[in-house]
Amino acid sequence: MSKLKVVKFEDYKEGDSASHSKTITEEDVELFAKVSGDFNPIHMDEEFAKTQMYGKRIVHGAFSSALISAVLGVKLFGPGAIYASQEVRFKGPAFIGDTLTAVATVKNKYTKQGKSGELKFLDVETKVYNQNDEVLTDGMAKVLVL
């Protein structure tokens, strides 16, 4: 078994960035609904969705947040880092067939005294773009480096 590379606070600097892309399929939306319990017809029922604002089904907004989690947990960070919080604004819809790219960029590093000693944090800008480079999800995450 290979040894995992554990994240170290000093290994990161402002401007470090990573991304993760995924083309959304019908199966992805169905699985996300099953996992999350969100069977809102705007996501699941084409006939209902045709009568709504966008005229077709939209992908769960939280799906884009899950892509952000993949960037933070695997691509930019990994073992030794905890995705501690997320502020998110959904700016536009994603549709089945869209290719979404989540991008995370370190914006700030700081330490804070906690009950058990010094805590090390990274503030991370998070954005999710569609294939047309439109920002669909915009936010900031806080990552705790152990």
N, C-alpha and C positions, 0 to 999 in steps of 0.2 A: 504494500500500500504506500502510495506517495505521500510525502509530508505536505500538509497544507501551508500555503504562505499566509501568515497572519498579518492583518493590516496594522501598520504603525502610524501614529499621529504625525511623526516627523517626515514620513514618506510623502505627505500630501502638501500641495501648495495651492494658493489661489490661482484659478484658471485651469486646473486639471479638469478634464472632461471625458465622458464616455457616452456611448449611445447603444440602443437596442431597438431593432426593427422587427415588425411582424405584420404580415398581410392577414387581415381579419376574414375568417371564413364563417359560413353558416354554422358549422360544428362548434367553432369557438364561442359564438354567441349562445348556442344551446348549452354548452358545458358551463359557461359562466353563469347562466341563469340557474342551472342546477346547483352549482356550488354556492352561489350567493343567495338563492331563494327569490331573486328579483325576476318575476315573470310578467312584468308590466307589458301590456300588449304593444306599446310603442317599440319594444325590442323584439317581440315574438310573433306578432300577428300582422302579416302584410296588408290584409284588407283593412284592418283598423288603422294602420299607419298611413295608408293612402288618404285617409280623411283628416290627417293631422298636418301641422305646419310644414314638415319637410317632404310629405308625399310618399315617404317610404320608411321602412324600419331604420332605427338608429341603434348604434352599438352602445351598450351601457357606458356611462361616463366613467364609472369606477374601473372599467377595463383599461383605460389609459393610465389610471393610477397604478394598476397592477404592472404595467410595462415600466413605470418609474421604479417600482420595487425591484424589478429584474435588473435594471441598470445599477441601482444602488447596492443590491445584495450580491451581484455577480460580476458586473462589468467594471464599475468604478471602485468598489470596495470589495468586501468578502468577509471571510472569517476574522473576527475581532472588531467588527463594526455593527452597530445596531441602528436600524431605521427608526428614529425616536419620534418624529412628528412630521406632519405634512400639511401645508396650507395649499389649497388648490382652487382654481377658478376654471370652470368649463366654459370655453369661449365659442365653441362651435361643435357641430355633431360629426361623428365618424359613422361611416356606413360599411356594410358588409362589402368586401372587396378592396377597401382602402388599405394602403400600407401606412402604418403608423410608426413613427420613430420617436422614441423617448430619449431625451438628452439631459444629462445631469452635469452641472458645472460647479466646482467648489468656488464659493464667493468669499468665505470668511472662515478663519480658524481662531478658536479662543479656548481658554480654560476657565473653569468655574469651580469654586470650592463646594464640595458636596458633603453629605453626612459621613461618607466612607473615604473621603480624601478628594484629591483633585480630579475633576471630570474634564474630558477633552471633547470638544464639539467642532463640527464642521457645518456651516450653513451652506446649503447646496441649492442653486437655482435649478428648477425642473420644468421642462417644456416637452410637450408632445406635439409633433407636426404630422400632417398628412402628406401624401405624395406630391401635393402642390405647394409644399412649404408653408402652409397655413398653420398657425398655432391654434391647436384645438384645446389644449390644456396648459395652464400656466400656474406656476407656484414656487414655493420654497419648502425645502425639507431640512430637517435637523438630523444629523447623524452623530451618534455617540461612539467614540473610538475607545475601546476597552484597554 
